[in-house]
């Protein structure tokens, strides 16, 4: 990764942003493949799509990591909540809804 302070022009900055965006999409695609695997595994473990404790655990870990890296904690929380909700909806299409007992 480039140190943003060393980027000398908008052209160079845009190239770096585009490169990073490709990496982010690849990582998110991998994350979705893990969600798809959860869809396969949850029924045999008697788990619903939505598990609130897990949602809050993931968000807490993201926020803690954002603090450690100097990231925007509120922004990352919002992004992850959107991504988690989309993942749960993806699971619910296959698994249905329900609460953990």
N, C-alpha and C positions, 0 to 999 in steps of 0.2 A: 504494500500500500504506500502511496505517496503521502508525504507530509503535506497537508493542504497549504501550509504557508510557503511551500516551495513552488506551487503552481503559478506560472508566470502569466498565463493568458486565459481568457474565457474558453478559447478553443481547446486548450490542454485540459482545462477543468471539465468541460463537457465530455471529452474522451474518457476521462477517469470516471465520471459519473455513469456514463454508458457501460463501461466495463464492470463497475460495481453493480449496476442494476442487473446485468446478465448473471452475475454470481448470486445475487439475492434471489432471482427467479429460480435458478437451479436449486438453491437451498430450500426454497418454499415448495418446489415440486417434490423434493425428497421428503419434506415434512408431510405433505399430502399423501405420499405413499405410505408413511407410517400411520396416518389416520385411517387409510384404507385397510391396513393390517389390523388396526384396532377393531374395525367393523367385523373382520373375520374372527377375532379372538373374544370379543365381549360376550357374545351369546353363550359360549361354553363356560364362561366364568360368571354368568348370570348378571352381567353389568349392563346398565342402560347407556344410552348415548350421552346424556347429561349427568355429570357427577360434580356437583357444586364444589365439594372439597378439593377436587382435582383442579377445577378452573381457578380457584383462589390460590392454590399452591403454585400453579404455573405462573400466574400474574405476580405473586410475591417474589418468586425466583427471578423473573424478568426485571422487576423493579430493583431488586437488590443488585443484580448485575449492572443495570443502568447506573446506579449510584457508584459502583466500583469503577466503571469505565468513563464516568463523567458524561453519560448520556442524559437526554431529556426524559426524566422519569415519567412525567405525565403523558408525553407523546407516546412513549413505548407502551405504557399501560393501555392507552386508547387503541393503539394498533393491534396489540395482542388480544384485547377483548373482542375486537372486530374479527380477527382471524380465528379465535377460538369459537366464537358464535357461528361463523361460517362452517367450521369443522364439525361442530355439533349438528348443525342442520344437515350436513352431508351424511353424517352417521344416522340421523333420525329418518332420513329417506329410506334407509335399509332396515334399521333396527326398530323403529318406532320410538315412542317416548316413554318415560317412566322415571321414577325416583329410586335412588339407592336405598335399600332397607337395611 
